[in-house]
Amino acid sequence: MLQERQDEIDAARRQGAPPEGPSVAVVGATGAVGVEILRCLETRNFPLSRLRLLASPRSAGKTLAFRGRDIPVEILDENSFEGIDIALFSAGCATSRQFAPIAVKAGAVVVDNSSAFRMEKTVPLVVPEINAAEIASHQGIIANPNCVAIVAMLPLWPIHRSNPIRRIVLASYQAASGGGAAMMAELYDSTRAFLDGRDFTPAVAPHPYAFNLFSHNSRIDAATGYNDEEIKVILESRKIFGAPDLQISPTCVRVPVLRAHSVALTIECERATTPEEIREILSTAPGVKIVDDRAGNYFPMPKDASRQDDVLVGRIRQDLGDPTGRSIALFVAGDQLLKGAALNAVQIAERVVAKVAA
Ligand SMILES: NC(=O)c1ccc[n+]([C@@H]2O[C@H](COP(=O)([O-])OP(=O)(O)OC[C@H]3O[C@@H](n4cnc5c(N)ncnc54)[C@H](OP(=O)(O)O)[C@@H]3O)[C@@H](O)[C@H]2O)c1
């Protein structure tokens, strides 16, 4: 039934006429992720009957365009979820913690982009290409994973299923938009100032951003030396894969790129494997596109990954550092505002709708 409903949604989408559907709220609609959620709902012809846009008092009086209409942005409060079936949250942890339970109590299913509930046992942490079946067990809240975890783990899943991955070493190259609209604006402003020879004092990033890179701007654990972003990648990847023993060592770094995160990955599998085998597996993997042109030195780049649904994968090569032949190195790039956040959330919501209708 779930697949039949999905087919109905797809058929309606092709015809350009959305059927009657659920009432949807987007919390954080004015933010970097929020505006992409609106675009995804529009371009995927999400079958909604009503759309409510919510943000902070800073956005009072604003409107956002959706399907040719200007929709007013409302200020989020305790009564915002009356009559709402699905609430897509992307307004930070504190807002999710305060308002997601209120939305659930009002009868909505919450898909949350923040990290507030990701590691709670009763909350499914979902990348639909990997563990869509988990959605059925939700108790009102479904969490969208960390953006690096999604971009890195999506292409690794089909490899893991064929030849279990035991260990992953990764280094991320994370875009400014991962830090929200304000960090993106600061990358523009600081670059302009740098080129004009003007002084610039960072207000959002912890260090000068233009022509620089820095260790991820999250809290560092004094004991281990890992930052919160890296710990999220470790714990959430294990939960998504259902593999509590998966060994992961991440290094997360912000780079002066506006959009799309890149990740260098070295994976160690249970059995020996080859780049050809990995390429073959990835060639049919959903949500993955191989960009691996050795002759042309053309591999995944954030500029190509931006505004694309697929995660780009390339530089697929034998890890020369492992003589056993069990390790492979890869480089991936994926739009963290889309597959790493908005698109993944809307894909989850589509499955929730399909299930309710089934
Ligand atoms: N950016 C990414 O690539 C990414 C990826 C995965 C997950 N996430 C997560 O998604 C969430 C949003 O990130 P973002 O990058 O979109 O941030 P952002 O650009 O800073 O946008 C934040 C949004 O939340 C709203 N907001 C903030 N405080 C609020 C409050 N007290 N009440 C109501 N609305 C409030 C803002 O409204 P105003 O405009 O009115 O201030 C804005 O719409 C975060 O939890 C983040 O960790 C982000």
The ligand as an ORCA input file, in Angstrom:
! r2SCAN-3c Opt
* xyz 0 1
  N      22.424     24.611      7.294
  C      22.577     23.313      7.098
  O      23.260     22.881      6.166
  C      21.907     22.334      8.013
  C      22.006     20.969      7.707
  C      21.390     20.043      8.548
  C      20.698     20.488      9.646
  N      20.655     21.822      9.930
  C      19.902     22.235     11.111
  O      18.729     22.929     10.690
  C      18.411     23.949     11.626
  C      18.322     25.286     10.897
  O      19.548     25.580     10.299
  P      19.732     26.760      9.251
  O      21.089     26.566      8.685
  O      18.566     26.854      8.338
  O      19.754     28.046     10.236
  P      19.405     29.566      9.896
  O      19.718     29.906      8.496
  O      20.061     30.348     10.960
  O      17.814     29.641     10.090
  C      17.215     29.487     11.344
  C      15.714     29.544     11.203
  O      15.123     29.293     12.481
  C      14.290     30.385     12.833
  N      14.343     30.588     14.277
  C      15.427     30.787     15.045
  N      15.070     30.929     16.341
  C      13.722     30.826     16.377
  C      12.747     30.884     17.400
  N      13.095     31.089     18.679
  N      11.436     30.733     17.078
  C      11.081     30.526     15.784
  N      11.956     30.442     14.758
  C      13.263     30.587     15.063
  C      14.849     31.564     12.090
  O      13.862     32.554     11.984
  P      14.244     34.104     11.737
  O      14.638     34.228     10.297
  O      12.973     34.806     12.063
  O      15.367     34.436     12.659
  C      15.191     30.901     10.758
  O      14.019     30.732     10.006
  C      19.483     23.884     12.699
  O      19.016     23.092     13.762
  C      20.635     23.204     12.008
  O      21.482     22.523     12.898
  C      21.214     22.743      9.136
*
